[in-house]
Amino acid sequence: PIYSYTQLLNGALLSAFFMLPPIIWATIGFRDNTDPATMLILNDLAWIAWLISWPYAFFQQIAIAACGLSEKSVQPLFPRWVCYLALWTSVAMIPVGVILFVHRGPFAWNGIFGLYLAAGIYVVYYTAVTVSVAKAIGRQARDPRSAMPADQNLHATP
């Protein structure tokens, strides 16, 4: 249950952080006579709000990896490689935490480690998790016993 609650809480917090930047950007574009300095500060606020949400994704990925690696069913929801990808993705997101303190170089908001590595790996991770869940849903729809733990599935009747 702890993995479920961790996933639920961090998913809700990520949703809140992902809704805020578009609201700020829409606010910037709402008036055509906004002072450029105000627009710049609001744009910075939107990007910073989006970027500082990385800890929620980090803990979400840790929960998915821990849940997947400890799963005992015959056909696990996530293949082991997806769980390890979740761990690597969480590690790749750690440098995002220094974006607010570094203005130039590879750890800056536009640097390879500050944004692009984490974003690129996250896209691969998100795609892998989406495909894995879609396959598991199809598999469980065809055979509900595929989600049972291995020791219970041995005694199940066809």
Buried (B, 14 or more C-beta within 10 A) or exposed (E): EEBEEBBEBBBEBBEEBBEBBEEBBEBBEEEEEEEEEEBEEBBEBBBBBBBBBBBBBBBBBBBBBBBBBEBEBBBBBBBEEBBBBBBBBBBBBEBBBBBEEBEEEBBBBEBBBBBEBBEEBBEEBEEBBEEBEEBBEEBBEEBEBBBBEEEEBEEEEE
